């Protein structure tokens, strides 16, 4: 496929296209295998209700979005737990969920979201919200999937860990896997690279080997390349981008 035939996307659109069948596995790939089996079970009606997931480790949010896309959901809701600080914000996020809805709550670790509310929604799939004067009530039902994400499972309250149906721990990425992640995102944006792979290694080095930092730095590299109408990045561009990172 040449450049004119290749579909080119914006960097921020990556999450809309990733699935469990094109995401780069981590470590030995055990977490990816488990998630695929869960999806196969859902599609094969092996569960009485859609299971809840806790995905922990570097790349947890990427894998969460891959799960949602693999279910072909048209109602994917994503929010950082710190923004679920009030009854109203919790009601607005979880209200009117359907069987196909996927609710992704990231950065769970006591930052805003009431542990009691989340526990009830995971365990019982319903929570009774009351007004301040306790004269009015609203029942919120979760009919779809709840995915709880965190970089470190130690930050998640023990009762939440016990409440979820499946706990999936993302293994550490190898150097080769990190290089493949960078390669995949560059190709997604229609950007090539040279220097016999040194570009990939250098991007990972500037990202300190941490996936989130690597992605942040890569975004700057791609932005610079696109602003200069480049279809290929080299070491000089990466080094210039490091001064902005």
C-alpha positions, 0 to 999 in steps of 0.5 A, a space after each residue: 500500500 503506497 502513501 496515497 492509498 494508506 489511510 492516515 489518522 490523527 494521533 488522538 484518534 488512535 483509541 477509536 481504532 485499537 482492538 484486542 486483535 491489533 494492540 501490542 501485547 505486554 510481557 508474555 501476553 497473558 493479559 491479552 489472552 485473558 481479555 480475548 477469552 473474556 470477549 469471546 465469552 461475552 460474544 458466546 453468551 457464556 456469562 449471565 451478565 456482562 462482567 466487570 473488569 479491573 485492568 492494572 498496569 502501564 497501558 491499562 487505558 489502552 487495553 480498556 479501550 481495546 476491550 470496548 472496541 472489540 465489543 463493537 460498542 457504540 456507547 463508550 464512556 470514559 472518565 477519570 475518577 477525579 471528575 466523579 466527585 458529586 452525586 450529580 456527576 456520577 448520575 450523569 456518567 452512569 445514567 441511561 446505560 444500555 446492554 452495549 454500554 462500556 463505562 471506563 473509569 480510569 485512575 481509580 485510587 481514592 481520587 474523587 469517586 465514592 468507593 461505596 457508589 462504585 462498589 454498589 454499581 460493580 457488585 449490584 449494578 444499581 445504586 440509589 441516589 438521594 437528594 440532600 433533603 432525602 425526599 427524592 430518590 433516583 435509581 441508577 442501573 448499569 446494564 453494560 460493562 464497567 472497566 476500572 483502570 489504574 497504573 498501580 493496583 495497590 492504589 485501588 481500594 481492596 473492596 473494589 478489587 474484590 467486587 470486580 469479576 476479573 482482575 487483569 494485570 498488564 505485565 511490563 513491556 519489553 524494549 521490543 514491544 515498546 518499539 513496536 508501539 512507537 512504530 504502530 503509532 507512527 504508521 497510524 499517523 502516516 509517518 515513516 522513520 529512518 536511521 535503522 531503528 535508532 529513532 524508535 530507541 531514542 524516542 523510548 529513551 527520552 520517554 524514560 522507558 515509561 509507556 505514558 511518557 513515551 506516548 507523550 513524547 511521541 505526540 510532540 515528535 509527530 506534531 513537529 513532523 506534521 507542522 513541517 510537512 514531513 512524512 519521515 522523522 529522523 534523529 535530528 527531529 527527535 532531538 529537537 523535540 526533546 527540548 520541548 518535552 
